[in-house]
Amino acid sequence: MAKPFLHLVDKSTTETHQQSAFMIVVTVWNAVVFDIVLNTTNYTEMLRRHVRGTDSAFLLEALICRKRELFGEDLRAIGDYRVTYKDGNLNVWAEACRPTTESG
């Protein structure tokens, strides 16, 4: 899912930058999941409104399309995640959870 970000990563990319990128990816992933589960477009439209007219709009659309095309059957949301580095290697841990259509 994060592949559209990979070409942006180089030696000057800090751990904070990569954690921020993963936060964006998780937000988009969850927005698409909730849109599908709740049969709406409210969540992705909210994200689109926030980036409309910016350079980020293209990246947002790439992430939304990638989630739908490659992982559209995976309707688990990401509840918690961690991005850490050990010995110079990126490690990602994510907790999957099933969204519910019930309120409350």
ZILINGI-V296617 format. One record per helix or strand. SS is the DSSP state (helix for helix, strand for strand). FROM is the first residue (numbers start at 1). TO is the last residue. Records with the same first field share a line. If there is no record, write none. Layout:
SS = FROM-TO ; FROM-TO
This chain:
helix = 3-6 ; 15-37 ; 42-51 ; 56-71
strand = 76-86 ; 89-98
